[in-house]
């Protein structure tokens, strides 16, 4: 295949792949927000001094981490309807990715919270802050700064792993590429474009997160 035919095919395929790019971005953003919210709750529960809260949270985190993401997606999309819970492919994909990554987010947050110096807690208690206020105003802001590198890496990983939702028919970029390749047999062109599009989405995230980390390390405003 020469460059001219590659370029012509690329011009024909890109509008369709662009629709998949938009779907990929939606899945990544919504799943990331969901996983962050669930992960923070799980992290706080796991750190609770009450075993009735910490043990179930720790167990749930281990269970989620021990099951492959694709199996979790299959279970939500194919098994839940048998129990009377019907979700669209997009909903199942977002929920599955959000739950799967909540376990990793929980560990990111937990390690960040534990890394905050004890003196910060002691100073907050000396000022008469209650535990909830201390967590919101003192601990969590510092924990977020500490956990930003792995937190950012999780976002990049979710962008790439969003391709897994193609297995439950979500028309994101990988699924669109599969459909084009199956009808045109232009496998080299299609999957080269898909790889380049993922790279074009990932690299700005990587460099942007690195910039934010450097700014925060220097104590500057972003």
Helices and strands as residue ranges (DSSP letters): H 3-46, H 51-66, H 69-74, I 75-79, G 80-83, H 89-115, H 118-126, H 131-134, I 135-139, H 140-161, G 162-168, H 173-184, H 187-217
